[in-house]
Amino acid sequence: MKTRLMTLVVMMAVSISSFSVMAQNAQDAPAQRRAKQRPTPEQMMDRHVKMMEKKLVMDDATAAKFTPLYKEYLQAMKDCRPAECVKAKKAEMTDAEIEQAIQNRFDARQKMLDVQKKYFKKFNELLNAKQLEMVFQQPCMGGKMKPGMQNHKMMRHGDRPGCMERPDCGKCPMQDK
């Protein structure tokens, strides 16, 4: 009887101590997530380039020519974004500010189209038609797409209807998290 009681007491002590250790680990988990560094834009671009190379299934010689050209293309597309960040509240904006924001988005889209046309000619020398389609079908620096959302993801946050912000300003109400 005493051995059973002693065994029961030891088991309860072990279980209580293990619960406290698990609770402490659960409290430390958010701090560990915060401490984890986000990748730099250069690292993100390198990942995107590697993913595209893998998707296009190229030989080494073509990949060596494609990589710097694709990085240049991604940078050019990134540079097409509007330079200034506009207020998030449309109600506080004047009519002139709203019109200017719309004009800035039109200009950015035109720049993006010009860049795509320019690089289409360069990529056309390296890639076949199916590979070209994959390059220009992918959103620049974007993530996974849901089925049927290809056209939606091609627009940047600042280009979406109702959004007066640049995607990287942090204030965009339409920004995916």
N, C-alpha and C positions, 0 to 999 in steps of 0.2 A: 504494500500500500504506500509506504514511504517513497519507494523508488518511482512509482507512478506519479505521485504528487510532485516529486523533485523534477521528473522529466517534464511534466506539464508546466512547472514554473520556468524551467530553462527554455522551453519552446516559446512561451509567452514573452520572455525577455528578448530572445532572438528576433521574434517577429516584430516587437515594438521597436527595437533598435534598427531593424531593416526598414521599417516604415519611415523613421526619422531620416535615415540616409537617403531614401528615395525622395522624400519631400525636399531635402536640401538640394539634391540634384535637379529637381524640378524648378527650384528657385534660381539655380545657377544657369539653367538653359537659356532664358531670354538674354542674360548678360553675355553668354557665349555667342548668341546670334548677333547681338549688337557689335561685338568685338570682331566678327568676321568682316573682312574688307570687301567692299563691292569692287568688281573689276573696273579697271580704267577704260576710257573710251578706246584706247589703242588695243587693249586686250580684247574688248568686245569686237572690234573690227577684225582682229586676227582670227577670233573664233568664227566669225561670220564668213571670212574668206575660206578658212579650212572646211567649213560646212559646205560652202558652195563648190569647192574643188571636189569634195567627196561626192556631192550630188551630181556633178557634171561628168564624172568618170573620165578623167583626162589622163593622157600619158605624161611622163615627167617633163618632157620638153615643152609641151603645150602648157602645163601647169606653171612652169617657170616663167613663161611669157604672160600668162593670164594673171598671176598673183599681183604683181605690181600695178598692172593696168586696172584690175578690179579694185584694189585699194584706192587708187587715184579716182576712180569712178565714185566709190562710196564717199570719199572726202568731198568731191565736187557736189554730190547730191546733198551732203550735210551742209555745205556752204550756201546752198540755195535758200535756206530758211530765212524768214524775215529777221532782221537784226534786233528790232526793239520788241519789248514785251508790253502789251496793251492791257489796260485795266480789265479785270474779270467781270465787273458789274456793267452790263450794257446800259442800264438805267442811268448810271452816272456819267456816261459818255455823251459828248455832244454829237450832233449829226455829222459834223465835219470829221470828228475822230473816228466815228463808225465808218464813214465813207473811205477814210484814209486806210483803216485797217483792212477793209475789203479790197481796196486797190493793192495794198501790200501783199495780200494773199494771192491775188491774180498775178502779180509780178513774180512772186516766188514760184507759182505753178509754171509760169512761162519759162523761167530759168531752168526749172527741173526738166521740162520738156526739151529745151535746147540741149541740156547736158545729156539727156537720154539719146537724142538723135546723134549727137557728136560721138558718144561712146558706142552706139550701135554700129557705126561704120568701123570703128576700131575692133570691136569684138567680132564682127562679121568676118574679119580676116583670120581669126583664130578658131572660131567655133562653128559648129553646124547649126541648122535651123532649130532643132529641138533643144540644143544647149542654149541658144540665144533666147528661146522662149522661157526657159527656166531662169535665166539671168534677169530678164526684164519682167518676169511675172512675180518675182520675189520682192517683198517690201524691203526697202533699204534699212538695215540695222533693226529690223523688226523681229518679233518672236514667232511662235507657232500660230498658224491660222486655223480658225474653226472652219468646217466645211461651209461653203457658200459665202464666206466673208472676205474673199480675195480682194475684191474691189474696195470694200470698206477699209481694209487694213492698208491699202495703197495710199490712202489719204493720211496726211499727218494731222495731228490734233488741231493745229492751227487752221487746217483746210476744211475741217468738218463744219457742217452747218451749225451755227449757234456758238461756235468757239472763236473767241477773239484773242486767244493766247498762242504763244509759241509753245511747242510741246516740252521744251526743257526748262521752262521758267518755273515750274512747280505749282502754278496757280490754275492750270487748265482744268476746268470742271469735267472735261471729257476724257482726261488722261487715264489710261489703263494702269492699274496697280497690280 
